[in-house]
Amino acid sequence: MGNPTHPEVSVARQSPQRPDADEPELDATDGPVEPEVEPGSADRSLWDELRIDPVEIALPAGTGFTLRAYRPARELTPTDVAERDEDDPFLARRQVVEAEDAEDEEVVILDEEFAALSAEEDEEDGRPAGRKRKADAEDEESEAAEEDEQDAAADEEVPVFLTHKGRLLLFKTPEALVSFIRSGAPNDMSQLDSWNELSERVEPADIAPLDEDTYELDLVVENLRGGHDTWDPTLLIEAGEVARDLSYALRLPAVLDMLSAGSSLDDLDEALRATVNGGIGGFLGRRRLKKIGAQTASLGWRTIVGKISAAVDWRD
């Protein structure tokens, strides 16, 4: 990440009398001194066991905590975006047009299929049996290949966040996030088999995201505007990773398209990864970065951050 790291400084404390090793250290109010916990150093056994992770995301409107997990697609029911999309008049209008176009296309397809079937019936008596068997075998092979592809897609692990009705739930404090988890309120993560156990065991101290689960989307656009020499590869690569996860989980096809393979922002991501890897690949990656327009990249990411921000439900 782009977060600065500070070396740990150890300060020796002199005491007139060494406390007994079995007794807890006391502060000025004679109360036990709680040891300070470094970020990301909390006990990870809960998260590792339940296969869920706390995540921290910074957006222009603020920073919040949420949860993320990865599960096979066949085990998940996607978030329902109907209510969210109804709140967007432009999106709703576009969906009406697309639906009308789809209906017209369906009629055309049905008409074409009917004509083809009629022609086949007229010719079937005169068609050689061998040709018909070959066509049937090809159809069966095509259907089998399609089923195999569907099975592979269903087994692929995909991201799921703490969402509800197409919106990402972000909490400003660990306490607020834990309170929600324990409340039994509806959310898309409750379908996970480990959710009930999480709601019984999680504590605010457990909400300590790892560095790789902390994302600064609020800094991306400004960093890109600074020009090629100031671009932070780690910041931008990790932003791309979480943006892809969020766009999938929140069902934001426009964002997925902007980050899809072959897009300008995907080219940016690949070039940045090459520079991080170093060597001849790093040299070529830096050359590729020079060809990517800073203005185009910043405008693209501004759109992405805006669409993700619009799908956030902030909770105190």
N, C-alpha and C positions, 0 to 999 in steps of 0.2 A: 504494500500500500504506500500511499504518499505520506503517511503519518510519520512525523519525525520521531526518532527514538532517542531516549535519554539514558545514558549509562547510569546504572544503579550506584548510588552513593551511600556508603556505609559510614555512620557517625558513631564513634565510641562514646558510651555514656558512663560517666564515673559515678559510683555510688559509695557512700560511706560504709555500707554494709551489704554484702552479697546476699540476696534473698535465698531462702531454701529452695532447692531444685524442685521439690514437690509442691510448692506453693505458687499460685498464679501471681504474676506481676501486677501491682496495684498502681493506679494513677493518683492524681492529687485528690480525688474524691473518694479514695479507698475502694474504687470499683475495678474489676478486671479490665485489663487493656486488651481490646480486640486486635489481633494481628491484621495488618493491612494486606489486602489481597491485590496482587498485580492484575491488570486487565488480561483476561484470557487464561489466567492460571487457576481458575476455580475447578472444583472436582468435575470431571467430564464423564464420570461413570453413568450418570442418569441419561445423558444424551446419547452416549455410545450404545447403551442397552436398548433404548427406545427408538433409535435411528431417527431422531429429530434434532434440529439444531436451532439455537437462538441466533437471530440475525439483526444487525444494526444497519439502517439505511438513512443516509443524509440526503435530503431533498431541499430545494430552495425554500420551502415552507418550514423546515425544521428537521430534526433528527428523531427517529423513532425505532422501537424494538418490535420485532415480529418473529415468526417461526417459519422454518422451511424443512421439507423432507423430500426424499426421492423414493418413488415406488413404481412398480410396473404399471403401465398405462391401464391394463385390464382391471386393476384393483381400484381405480379412481373414477369417481363421477365428477366431470368438469363443473366448475362454478357456473351458476345460472346468471347470465348477463342480461336477461330480458329487462329487468327493472332498471339496471344501469343505463342500458341503451335507450330506454324510453325517456330518460332525463336529458338525452342529447338530441335536440330537434333535428340537427343536420344529419346525424347518424340514422335516426328513425326515418327521415325522408329518403335517404339513400337506400335503406333496406326495403322500403316499399317499392322503389323503382327496380331494385334487383329482383324482388319477388315477382313483380309483373313480368320482367324479362325471362325469369326462370319458367313461369307458367307458359309463356309463348313458346319457349324453346321446347318444353315438354310436349306441347301439342304437335310441333313439327316432328319431333322424334317419334312420337306415336304414329303419326301419319306415315313416316318413312318406314317404320317397322311393319306397319300393316301392309303397305304396298309390297315390301320385300317378302313377307309371309305369303301373300297372295300369289306372287310370281313363283315362289318355291312350290306351292301346292299345284300350280298349273304345270310345272316342269318335272315334278317329283316322279311321275310315272315313267318318264323317258330318261331319267338320269341314271347313269350306271351305278350299280350297288357299291362298287369299290370306291368311287369318288365320294359317295355319301358317308361310307364308313371312315374314310380318311378325314373328312371334315368333322365328323363327330369326335374322332380321337384328338384332333387339334383343339377342338373346343374344350374337351375334358382336361387336356394338358394346360391350357390357358387358365381354366378355372382353378386347377390345383396350384399353379404358380401364384395366382392371386391370393388364394387362401394362405399359402405359406408366407407371403409378404404381410398379410394382415396379422397372422400369428406372431411374426417377428416384431411388428410394430406394437402389438399388445404386450409383449414381454419387455419392451424397452423401458428403462426407468426414466420417469419424467418428474419435473418438480411440482410440488404442491406447497402453497404458502397458507398462512392464517388469513383466509379470505372469507367473504360472505357476500353473496349476490353480486359477484363481479367486482368487488372492491377489496383492496388490500387493507387489512387492519393494522395500523401502526400506533404504538403506545409510547408515550413520552417518557415513561419511567418503568423500570422493571416491576415495581409494585403494581402498577396498573395492568401490565400484561399478565402477571400471575393472578390477580383478582379476576380478570376476564376468563382465564383458563379454568379457574375453580368454579366459576359462576354457572356453568352448564349452558351458556348462551349459544345459540346456533352458529355454526361456522363450518367451513368445508373440510377442516382437518379432523373434525369429530368422527369422520368415516374411517380413520386409521385405527388399526387394532390396538395400538399402544396409547391411544388418546386418554382413555379412562385412567390408566395407571399414571400418566403424566399429571393429570389434574389432581391426583391424590398425593403425589410426591414432590412436585415442583415448589421451590422456594425462591423469593426474590434474588437471593445470592447466587442462584443457579443461572440467572440471566446475565451471562458474561460471555458475549460472542468472541470467538477467536478472531485474530487479525484478518484471516482470509474470509471471514464471514462479516466483515465490516466494509461497507461500501459508501463512497463519497460522490454520489451522483450530482451533488450541488456544485462540485468543483470542475466537472468535465468541460462544460461549455467555455468557461473562463480560461481553462488550461489550453484548449484548442485555439482560442482566439489569440493566444500569445505567440503563435507561430511555431514552426517545426523545431526550432532549437530549444523551446521550453516545454515541449510535450513530455508528459510523465507516462512512460509505457505501462507501469504497474497500475496506476490509477485508471487509465483508459481500458486496459485489458480486463481488469476486474469489473469495471463498469459495464463492459459488453457482456460479460458472463451473467451478471445479475439481471441485466436488461432482457437478455434472451429468456432466462428463467421466468421473470415476471410477465413478459409478454405471452409466454405459453400458459402460465397458470391463470392469468387474468383474461385470457382470450382476447389479445390485442393483435389481430392479424396485420395491421398496418405497421406496427413496430417489428414484428417478425419478418415482414418483407424487407424493411429497411436494413435489417441485420442479416439477411439470408445470404447464402453462398453466392458469390459473384457480384454483390452489391458494393458500392463505393466504401461504405463503412466496414464491410467485411474485409475488403482489400486493406483498409487502414489497420484493422485488427491483425491480419496476417503479417503485415509489414512490421508492426510493433513487436509481435512475438519473435520475428526473425532477428530484430535488433537485440532483444533480450538474450537470445541463444548465442549470439556472438559468432565469431569465425567468419568464413566467407559468406554464410547466410546472413549474418548481421550486417556485413558491408552492403549486400544486395538489398537487404531490408531498408537500410538508410537511404539508398538510392530511390527505392520505391516510395518512401515517405515524402521525398522532395517533390514527387509528381502529384501528390494528393493535395488538393486545395484546402487551405486552412479554413477559409470562409465556408466552403461547401460542407466540410466536416463539422464545423461548429453549428451551422444551421440545421444539419441533420440531427445532431445530438440534442439541440434545443427542442426540436420537435419530439424526440423520443422522451426526454425528461418531462416535457409538458404533458404528453399522453399518459405516462405513468403517474404523474402527480394528480392528474384529473381522476384517476381510478383509485385514489387513496382515501380511506376513511380514518381520519385522525381521532384517536381516543386519549383522553387525559388519564 
